[in-house]
Amino acid sequence: MMPKAESLHTEFKTSFSDEVIISLVAFCNAGGGAVYLGVEDNGNIKGIVLGKESIAEWLNEIKSKTTPAIIPNVDIQPHNDKTIVVFSVAEYPVKPVAMKGRYFQRRANANHQLSAIEIADLSIKSRLLSWDSYPYTGASFDDLNIEKINSFIRKVNDVGRFTLPTEARPALEKLAMLHKELPTNAAMILFSKNDLRYNVHIGRFKTPSLIIADKMISGNLFDVLEEAMQTIIGHLKFAFEITGKSTERLEIPEYPLDAIRELLVNSIVHRDYQSPTDIQIRIYDDSISFFNPSGLFGNITEEDLKTDSYQASTRNKQIAEAFYLTNEIEKYGSGFIRIRKAIAAYPTMKFEYRNMNHGFLAGFSYVLQKISMNQTTVETTVDTTVDTTVETTVETLLQLIRLNPEITQNELMIKLKLSRRGVEWHIKNLKDKGVLERYGSQRGKGGYWVIPDK
């Protein structure tokens, strides 16, 4: 059947030219596709006139102008009184394919010309290798920090997902991080004696132009992870909840720390280490963002990340394996699933991400409200969709109780879009201030709320 529009696997051309060959090359470097000759951009069938040798001449031209040479399938199709020609190709197993020395790849419904780094990445990927598995230029085993390697070995063996030899050299050989005394890029990035300056740049911002704290972190990746995590925590706000009748305090961070660590690990493991750009973390009063200098890898899309069944592609296979063996990664491709679970207890929080040119941006945000009660200021999060006639969560809660004194905590959770902990925290504070009283059942049906006149 004739497609209705151009797409990831479909291109329309009114006549044969180099643009047809470029599209075929772009399809070979992606997931395959077809060029429909004799069709206008809007899908209108114009048809094409074929000479006796037209098909043979076009195939020879395609073959002579591509490296490796490609020979597409040809299908001549009649449409009413007009004829179209369909050139189709499958994804080429050894990439990239070039047209007169230029490399293209199909993305969405357009042909994208590849940069030098993208060409190298495509070549490595097609051979089932990754950049970090290649030898680090000019390095030897003596450039590695043995103490860091031994610490890594102990942690791997303690976790138990894999068993490594207790000596550094055979351990790295078993992980394919050492080839004839030559450490791979991954080995150097993870364990180099010298700082290779793969930076994580953390900034605390009051406004986009006002930086109130700034720190650059670099070194071995496992050390970078821990130092960066502690730096981020140092800039976060915490609420405190008194549990029971004791003086024990439960600390509640403004973001779930598991989700923060997940985004940080994701940035470190999946960044493009050939890019000179740093990982950039920006912390504001009501948001935190992570910029990773590399876009999504492989065929994965933003829409895929919204599901719980996406198939992950790994840019840095050896680095990812190292983090998996030390239990920093639970399972390949499960990071965003765990993030969504972690923020479930923060119902007013937004988790957003965007694939960009040469980068991936992800982060959390919320709306900050300040509620003053007897000279005690409490910072809390409020969903802006809750009853726009009420300014704060407390006012909304009291209004709901005035309308229905028998309302349950479960019903308050749903209407306020708060967790049980959040509802209980607000109710406890209102009771302590004498603003709210409860008679009968303390939580469920059979009891009721009273707001004293005072």
Protein Blocks (a to p, Z undefined) as FASTA:
>chain_A
ZZfbdcfkbccdfbdcfklmmmmmmmmmmnopaddehiafkopagbjaddfklmmmmmmm
mmmmpccddddddddddehjaccddddddddfbdcddeehiacddehjaccdddfklmmm
mmmmmnopafklpccehiafklpcfklmmmmmmmmmmnopaccdfbfklmmmmnopaggh
iacfklmmmmpfbdghiacdddddfbfklcfbdcddedjfklmmmmmmmmmmmmpccddd
dehjbfbdcdddfbdfklmmmmmmmmmmmmcfkbcbdcdddddfkbccddddbddehjbd
fklmmpckbccddfblmlmmmmmmnopafbghilmmmmmmmmmmmmkbccdddddehiac
dddddddddddeehiacdddddfkgofkbfbfklmmmmmmmmmmmbcfklmmmmnopafk
lmmmmmmmmmmnopaccehjfklghiacdddfZZ
